[in-house]
């Protein structure tokens, strides 16, 4: 038992009460305990007949779970993995606020060491002296031999730079700086060089984590990036709309474009003339079905990317679980916090530690040049309005609209939303339903998508939805899609994302960024995006009647008081800009 204060979650107390009341003959219970050193997990085995409690090791706890699936006779266990020995000596926080903020935590720690021990800055000095790109020295040359000479040179450079106009290009004083020990990489103008020089002087004088973070962020280090995305169809052409290949691909390609722009801007401001490279590594699909997913076979990715980049990448990004598993090659590490089992295959007794500083959360987002608030009338793309109106309306243009857009996968639950709508007469009186999903123009080769299409046609027939329901094939024009969200804002509609589970929820971000009130599944990422009743609404994908009632309540309140719609719309925009 961990020393210190022990806390039990609400769910633990409920399970213990149920166990003692006889709901289980044997219960295995997870208790979260806090000690002065770290969070710990304990697993207890409770016999409700004798009220005997035994402590279990992690492997025993996982074996109990495996027995629930396979039966106690299961002896086909293959592999047990324990990653704890790799992490035991590594610095980590114990504070909840540090989860996902590993860089910030390490900067705090390092700056505190710098403050107490000036010698601790020597590794930074050594790095700045050795730093180079393709054999060309950056930052410092060998004329800077120690901390004293570094500080002396920095002060001289500061005195010199303040005599220049801020926009003076680096090329006019680069030789002067090189002669006293400073190579390229500090900036492209007198102003930008002065800023980083002063950051380093402040760091040497009175270290703090924010100055350290800003200084490290100014050092040119990232020129070649590899992005791993091995799931589903992935190519630059003709892939959007294939099963489970919607937001995944959009997000990666948007990420690449944004990263490319950021790298170009940073490298220019660092005073360097280096062209960055970004490679996306994905899987080959031999039967590419008209896409470009099968153009190049990489039998040895590491060899090929080294050849392509003429060196090693500076940064590798793994996207989603499969990308991260490929990146780290550690089975099980990303499936669960701490413990995980796949019966008859493997179990992980110590997996991911969320307090490990190597884990940093970077929130994805929407391209705000495409997705922007409907109230920004001067930016509106009115030329698309005739096309959009043709898409949205079959007859009655006075009806409000609930709208959804996704791939036609079972997990997206689009047919579930159609069924909730079809069954509820009051909801059908208030609004029409518009669905953008799948491709009705051709026969799908994906069995799951074919089944969902068949189900959709059946629902239209069963509930006689033709006059109140529009089913539109996937729309690949992102710019027009942005305006489509805004047009539905104009008519005071709403966006519904009904997925059984949604890892992130890119369409949720897009809708909220345009100001469209959003209803989204409470399973997965949208629960962190939306605060229920303030910035949108959480919905239970397994309780369609309740979702329909929630939509009815929203539209009836908005009809009686238009400010209610505005409140949720503005709340969503506020949330997007804050986060």
C-alpha positions in Angstrom: 0.0 0.0 0.0 1.4 3.4 -0.9 2.2 5.6 2.0 0.4 8.9 2.3 -3.2 9.8 1.5 -5.3 7.1 -0.3 -8.1 8.2 -2.5 -10.8 6.0 -4.1 -12.7 6.9 -7.3 -16.5 7.1 -7.3 -16.6 4.1 -9.6 -14.3 2.1 -7.2 -16.7 2.7 -4.3 -19.7 1.6 -6.4 -17.9 -1.6 -7.4 -16.9 -2.4 -3.9 -20.5 -1.8 -2.6 -21.8 -4.1 -5.4 -19.2 -6.7 -4.6 -20.0 -6.7 -0.9 -23.8 -6.8 -1.7 -23.2 -10.1 -3.5 -23.3 -8.8 -7.1 -20.1 -10.6 -7.8 -18.8 -13.8 -6.2 -15.2 -12.5 -6.7 -14.4 -8.9 -7.6 -11.1 -7.5 -8.8 -10.8 -3.8 -8.0 -8.4 -1.1 -9.0 -7.5 1.5 -6.3 -5.7 4.7 -7.1 -3.3 5.7 -4.3 -1.2 8.8 -3.9 2.2 8.7 -2.3 4.8 11.5 -1.7 6.8 10.1 -4.7 4.4 9.2 -7.4 0.9 8.0 -8.4 0.5 4.2 -7.8 -2.0 1.6 -8.8 -3.0 -1.2 -6.6 -5.1 -4.2 -7.5 -7.1 -6.0 -4.9 -8.9 -9.4 -5.0 -12.0 -9.4 -2.9 -13.8 -12.6 -1.8 -17.2 -11.4 -0.9 -18.1 -14.5 1.1 -15.3 -14.4 3.5 -14.6 -10.6 3.1 -10.9 -11.4 2.5 -8.9 -9.0 0.5 -5.7 -10.0 -1.2 -3.3 -7.8 -3.1 -2.6 -8.8 -6.7 0.4 -8.1 -8.8 -0.3 -6.6 -12.2 0.3 -9.9 -14.0 -2.3 -11.6 -11.7 -4.8 -8.9 -12.3 -4.4 -9.2 -16.1 -4.6 -13.0 -15.8 -8.0 -12.6 -14.0 -9.2 -10.4 -16.9 -8.0 -13.0 -19.4 -9.9 -15.7 -17.6 -13.1 -13.7 -17.9 -12.7 -13.8 -21.6 -11.1 -17.2 -22.2 -12.1 -19.2 -19.1 -9.8 -20.3 -16.3 -8.4 -23.1 -18.3 -6.7 -20.7 -20.7 -3.0 -21.4 -20.8 -2.1 -20.1 -24.2 -0.5 -16.9 -22.9 2.3 -16.0 -25.2 4.3 -12.9 -24.2 4.5 -10.6 -21.1 6.0 -7.1 -21.7 7.3 -4.7 -19.0 8.7 -1.3 -20.1 9.2 0.0 -16.6 13.0 -0.8 -16.5 13.5 1.6 -19.4 11.9 4.4 -17.5 12.8 3.9 -13.8 15.7 6.3 -13.8 14.1 9.0 -16.0 12.8 12.2 -14.4 9.0 12.5 -14.2 6.5 14.7 -12.5 3.8 13.7 -10.0 1.4 16.5 -10.8 -1.7 16.1 -12.9 -1.1 19.4 -14.6 2.1 18.0 -16.0 0.4 15.3 -18.1 0.9 16.2 -21.7 3.2 19.1 -20.8 6.5 17.2 -20.6 8.6 19.9 -22.3 7.4 22.5 -19.9 8.1 20.3 -17.0 11.7 19.6 -18.2 12.3 23.3 -18.8 11.2 24.0 -15.2 13.6 21.3 -13.9 16.5 22.3 -16.1 16.2 26.1 -15.3 16.1 25.3 -11.6 19.4 23.4 -12.0 20.9 26.3 -13.9 19.9 28.7 -11.2 21.5 26.6 -8.5 24.5 25.4 -10.4 26.1 27.4 -13.2 28.1 24.3 -14.3 24.8 22.8 -15.4 24.8 25.1 -18.4 28.0 23.5 -19.8 26.1 20.8 -21.8 24.1 23.6 -23.5 27.4 25.4 -24.4 28.8 22.1 -25.7 25.8 21.6 -27.9 25.9 25.1 -29.3 29.6 24.6 -30.2 29.0 21.2 -31.9 25.7 22.1 -33.6 25.9 21.8 -37.4 23.9 20.9 -40.4 25.4 18.8 -43.2 28.9 19.6 -42.0 28.3 23.4 -41.8 28.8 24.8 -38.3 25.9 26.7 -36.7 25.6 29.0 -33.7 29.1 28.9 -32.1 32.5 28.1 -33.5 35.6 27.0 -31.5 36.6 30.6 -30.6 34.1 30.3 -27.8 35.9 28.1 -25.3 34.0 28.5 -22.1 31.0 30.2 -20.4 33.0 33.3 -19.5 34.1 33.8 -23.1 30.5 33.2 -24.3 29.1 35.8 -21.9 31.8 38.3 -22.9 31.2 37.9 -26.6 27.4 38.1 -26.2 27.7 41.4 -24.3 30.0 42.8 -27.1 27.5 41.7 -29.8 24.6 43.2 -27.8 26.4 46.6 -27.6 27.1 46.5 -31.3 23.6 45.4 -32.5 21.8 48.3 -30.6 23.7 50.7 -32.8 22.2 49.2 -36.0 18.7 49.8 -37.4 16.4 46.8 -36.5 15.9 45.8 -40.1 19.7 45.6 -40.9 20.1 42.3 -42.7 22.4 39.7 -41.2 24.6 39.6 -44.3 25.9 43.1 -43.4 27.5 42.0 -40.1 27.9 38.2 -40.4 31.6 38.3 -41.0 32.1 40.5 -37.9 30.1 38.1 -35.7 31.9 35.0 -37.2 35.3 36.5 -36.3 34.4 36.7 -32.6 32.8 33.2 -32.5 29.1 33.4 -33.7 28.1 31.5 -36.8 24.8 31.6 -38.7 21.6 30.5 -37.0 21.0 33.5 -34.7 18.7 35.4 -36.9 18.1 37.2 -40.3 18.2 40.8 -39.1 19.8 42.9 -36.4 16.5 42.9 -34.4 16.0 39.1 -34.5 19.7 38.4 -33.6 19.5 40.9 -30.7 16.4 39.2 -29.3 18.0 35.8 -29.1 21.3 37.2 -27.8 19.4 38.9 -25.0 17.5 35.7 -24.3 20.7 33.8 -23.8 22.2 36.6 -21.6 19.1 36.5 -19.4 19.4 32.8 -19.2 23.0 32.9 -18.1 22.2 35.6 -15.5 18.8 34.5 -14.0 17.5 31.2 -15.5 13.8 30.7 -15.7 11.8 28.0 -17.6 10.0 30.5 -19.9 13.2 32.1 -21.1 14.8 28.6 -21.6 11.8 27.5 -23.6 11.9 30.6 -25.8 15.7 30.3 -26.4 15.6 26.6 -27.2 12.7 27.3 -29.6 14.9 29.8 -31.5 17.8 27.4 -32.2 17.6 25.9 -35.7 17.3 22.2 -35.2 14.5 20.8 -37.4 15.1 20.6 -41.2 14.0 17.1 -42.1 10.7 15.6 -40.8 9.2 12.2 -41.2 5.6 11.6 -40.5 4.3 8.0 -40.0 0.7 7.4 -41.0 0.2 3.7 -42.0 -3.5 3.4 -41.6 -6.2 3.1 -44.3 -5.9 4.6 -47.8 -3.3 7.4 -47.8 -2.1 9.3 -50.9 -2.2 12.8 -52.2 -4.9 12.1 -54.8 -8.3 10.6 -54.9 -8.5 9.0 -51.4 -10.9 11.2 -49.5 -14.3 9.5 -49.0 -13.0 6.0 -48.9 -14.1 4.1 -45.7 -12.4 5.6 -42.6 -10.3 7.8 -44.8 -11.8 11.2 -44.2 -10.6 13.3 -41.3 -7.5 11.1 -40.9 -6.1 12.1 -44.2 -7.3 15.7 -44.1 -5.7 16.2 -40.7 -2.3 14.8 -41.8 -2.2 16.8 -45.0 -3.2 20.0 -43.2 -0.6 19.2 -40.6 2.1 18.8 -43.3 1.1 22.1 -45.0 1.1 24.0 -41.7 4.4 22.4 -40.6 6.0 23.2 -44.0 5.0 26.9 -43.7 6.2 27.0 -40.1 9.6 25.5 -40.9 10.1 27.8 -43.9 9.3 30.9 -41.8 11.5 29.7 -38.9 14.5 28.9 -41.0 14.3 32.2 -42.8 14.1 34.1 -39.5 17.1 32.1 -38.2 19.1 33.6 -41.1 19.6 30.3 -42.9 19.1 29.2 -46.5 18.0 25.6 -46.0 15.1 24.0 -47.8 13.2 21.7 -45.3 11.9 18.3 -46.3 8.8 16.5 -45.0 8.3 12.8 -45.9 5.1 10.9 -45.2 5.6 7.2 -44.7 2.5 5.2 -45.3 1.6 1.6 -46.3 1.4 0.3 -49.8 -2.0 -0.8 -51.1 -1.4 -3.0 -54.1 -5.1 -2.7 -55.2 -5.1 1.1 -55.0 -8.6 1.4 -56.6 -7.9 4.5 -58.7 -5.8 6.3 -56.0 -2.1 6.9 -55.8 -1.6 4.6 -52.8 0.5 2.0 -54.7 3.1 4.0 -56.6 6.2 3.2 -54.7 7.2 0.1 -52.7 9.4 0.6 -49.7 10.8 -2.7 -48.5 13.2 -1.0 -46.1 11.7 2.4 -45.0 14.7 3.4 -42.8 17.1 2.9 -45.7 14.8 4.6 -48.2 14.1 7.7 -46.1 17.8 8.1 -45.2 18.6 7.9 -49.0 15.8 10.4 -49.8 16.8 12.9 -47.1 20.6 12.3 -47.5 20.8 11.8 -43.7 18.7 11.1 -40.7 15.4 13.0 -39.9 15.5 15.6 -37.1 12.0 14.9 -36.1 9.7 11.8 -36.4 6.0 12.2 -35.9 3.8 9.2 -35.3 0.1 9.7 -35.9 -2.6 7.7 -34.2 -2.0 4.3 -32.4 -0.7 2.5 -35.5 1.7 5.2 -36.4 3.1 5.4 -32.9 3.5 1.6 -32.7 5.5 1.7 -36.0 7.5 4.6 -34.7 8.5 3.1 -31.3 8.2 -0.7 -32.2 6.9 -1.4 -28.7 3.8 -3.5 -28.8 1.2 -2.6 -26.3 2.8 0.7 -25.1 0.1 2.9 -26.7 -2.9 0.7 -26.2 -3.4 1.6 -22.6 -2.3 3.7 -19.7 -0.2 1.3 -17.6 -1.7 -2.1 -18.1 -3.2 -4.0 -21.1 -3.9 -7.5 -22.3 -4.9 -9.2 -25.4 -5.9 -12.8 -24.3 -3.8 -15.5 -25.9 -1.5 -12.9 -27.5 0.3 -10.7 -25.0 0.0 -8.7 -21.8 1.7 -5.4 -20.9 2.3 -5.2 -17.1 3.9 -1.7 -17.3 3.0 0.3 -20.4 2.6 4.0 -20.9 3.2 6.3 -18.0 1.2 9.5 -18.6 3.6 11.4 -16.3 6.6 10.6 -18.6 7.8 14.0 -19.9 8.3 12.5 -23.4 4.6 12.7 -23.8 3.4 16.1 -25.0 -0.1 16.9 -26.2 -0.4 19.0 -29.3 -4.0 19.7 -30.1 -4.9 19.5 -33.8 -7.1 22.2 -35.2 -8.9 23.5 -38.3 -7.4 25.7 -41.0 -8.9 29.1 -40.1 -8.4 30.4 -43.6 -11.1 28.0 -44.6 -13.1 27.5 -41.4 -14.0 30.9 -39.9 -17.0 32.4 -38.2 -20.2 33.0 -40.2 -20.4 36.5 -38.8 -17.3 37.6 -40.7 -19.4 38.7 -43.6 -16.6 40.3 -45.6 -14.8 37.0 -45.8 -17.8 35.0 -46.9 -17.7 33.0 -50.1 -21.0 34.0 -51.6 -20.2 32.6 -55.0 -20.7 29.1 -53.6 -24.2 29.9 -52.3 -26.2 28.7 -55.4 -24.3 25.4 -55.4 -24.7 24.9 -51.6 -28.4 25.7 -51.7 -28.9 23.1 -54.5 -27.1 20.6 -52.3 -29.1 21.3 -49.2 -32.7 21.8 -50.3 -35.1 19.5 -52.2 -38.2 21.6 -51.6 -39.0 23.5 -48.4 -36.3 26.1 -47.9 -38.0 27.5 -44.8 -37.1 24.5 -42.6 -34.1 24.5 -40.3 -31.4 21.9 -40.9 -29.5 19.5 -38.8 -26.3 18.5 -40.6 -23.7 15.8 -40.4 -20.6 14.9 -42.5 -18.4 11.8 -42.1 -17.2 8.7 -43.9 -19.9 6.0 -44.1 -18.3 3.6 -41.5 -20.3 1.8 -38.9 -18.4 3.5 -36.1 -19.5 7.0 -37.4 -23.1 5.9 -36.8 -24.6 8.0 -39.6 -27.4 5.5 -40.1 -28.0 5.7 -36.4 -28.7 9.4 -36.7 -31.0 8.8 -39.7 -33.0 6.3 -37.7 -33.3 8.6 -34.6 -34.6 11.3 -36.9 -36.9 9.0 -38.8 -38.6 7.7 -35.7 -39.3 11.1 -34.1 -42.3 12.9 -35.6 -41.7 16.2 -33.6 -38.1 16.4 -34.7 -39.1 15.9 -38.4 -41.7 18.7 -38.0 -39.0 21.1 -36.7 -36.0 20.4 -39.0 -34.8 18.6 -42.1 -31.8 16.3 -42.0 -28.8 16.6 -44.4 -26.2 13.9 -44.4 -22.9 14.0 -46.4 -21.4 10.5 -46.4 -20.1 7.9 -48.7 -20.2 8.0 -52.5 -23.6 7.2 -54.0 -22.2 7.6 -57.6 -20.4 4.3 -57.6 -20.7 0.9 -56.0 -18.5 0.5 -53.0 -16.0 -2.4 -52.8 -15.9 -2.1 -49.0 -18.2 -4.6 -47.3 -18.9 -2.4 -44.3 -19.7 0.7 -46.4 -21.9 -1.4 -48.7 -23.8 -2.6 -45.6 -24.3 0.9 -44.3 -25.5 2.1 -47.7 -28.0 -0.7 -47.8 -29.2 0.2 -44.4 -29.5 3.9 -45.3 -31.7 3.1 -48.3 -33.8 0.9 -46.1 -34.3 3.7 -43.5 -35.3 6.1 -46.2 -38.0 3.7 -47.4 -39.1 2.6 -43.9 -39.6 6.1 -42.6 -40.6 7.8 -45.9 -37.9 10.4 -45.6 -37.6 11.7 -49.1 -39.1 15.1 -48.6 -37.3 15.8 -45.3 -33.9 14.1 -45.8 -31.0 14.9 -48.1 -28.2 12.3 -48.6 -25.3 13.8 -50.4 -22.1 12.0 -51.6 -18.8 13.1 -50.0 -17.7 16.6 -50.9 -14.0 17.0 -51.6 -14.0 20.8 -52.0 -12.8 21.9 -48.5 -13.2 25.6 -49.3 -16.8 25.1 -50.3 -17.4 22.9 -47.3 -16.3 25.7 -45.0 -18.9 28.0 -46.5 -21.5 25.1 -46.3 -21.1 25.1 -42.5 -21.6 28.9 -42.5 -24.7 28.7 -44.6 -26.3 26.4 -42.1 -25.3 28.9 -39.4 -27.2 31.5 -41.4 -30.4 29.5 -41.1 -29.8 28.8 -37.4 -29.2 25.0 -37.9 -27.0 22.6 -36.0 -24.3 20.1 -36.5 -24.6 16.5 -35.2 -21.6 14.1 -34.9 -23.3 10.8 -33.7 -20.2 8.4 -33.8 -20.1 5.4 -31.5 -16.6 6.5 -30.8 -14.5 9.4 -32.1 -10.8 9.6 -31.4 -10.6 13.4 -32.0 -13.4 14.9 -34.0 -12.1 17.2 -36.8 -15.6 18.0 -38.1 -16.6 19.1 -34.6 -13.8 21.6 -34.6 -14.7 22.8 -38.1 -18.4 23.3 -37.2 -17.6 25.1 -34.0 -15.0 27.3 -35.7 -17.7 28.4 -38.1 -20.1 29.2 -35.2 -22.4 26.2 -35.8 -23.9 24.8 -32.5 -22.6 21.2 -32.3 -23.9 18.0 -30.8 -21.3 15.3 -30.5 -20.7 11.8 -29.1 -19.6 11.6 -25.5 -17.2 8.8 -26.4 -13.8 10.0 -27.2 -12.1 13.3 -28.1 -15.3 15.5 -28.3 -15.8 15.3 -24.6 -12.7 17.4 -24.2 -13.6 19.8 -26.9 -17.2 20.5 -25.8 -18.5 21.5 -22.4 -22.0 20.3 -22.3 -24.7 23.0 -22.4 -22.1 25.8 -22.7 -20.1 25.3 -25.9 -22.3 22.6 -27.4 -23.8 19.3 -26.3 -22.7 15.8 -25.5 -24.9 12.9 -26.9 -25.1 9.2 -26.1 -24.9 7.3 -29.4 -26.7 4.4 -27.7 -29.7 6.4 -26.7 -31.2 7.9 -29.9 -34.5 8.9 -28.2 -32.6 11.1 -25.7 -30.6 12.7 -28.5 -33.7 13.5 -30.5 -35.3 15.0 -27.4 -32.1 17.1 -26.8 -32.3 18.4 -30.4 -36.0 19.2 -30.0 -35.4 21.1 -26.8 -32.6 23.1 -28.4 -34.6 24.1 -31.5 -37.8 24.8 -29.5 -35.8 27.1 -27.1 -34.1 28.8 -30.0 -37.4 29.4 -31.7 -38.9 30.9 -28.6 -35.7 32.9 -27.8 -33.2 33.4 -30.7 -30.5 34.4 -28.2 -30.4 30.8 -27.1 -29.0 29.7 -30.5 -26.6 32.7 -30.4 -25.4 31.8 -26.9 -24.3 28.2 -27.9 -22.8 29.5 -31.2 -20.7 32.1 -29.4 -19.8 29.7 -26.7 -18.4 27.3 -29.3 -16.3 30.1 -30.9 -15.0 31.1 -27.5 -14.0 27.6 -26.7 -12.2 27.2 -30.0 -10.2 30.4 -29.6 -9.3 29.7 -26.0 -8.0 26.2 -26.8 
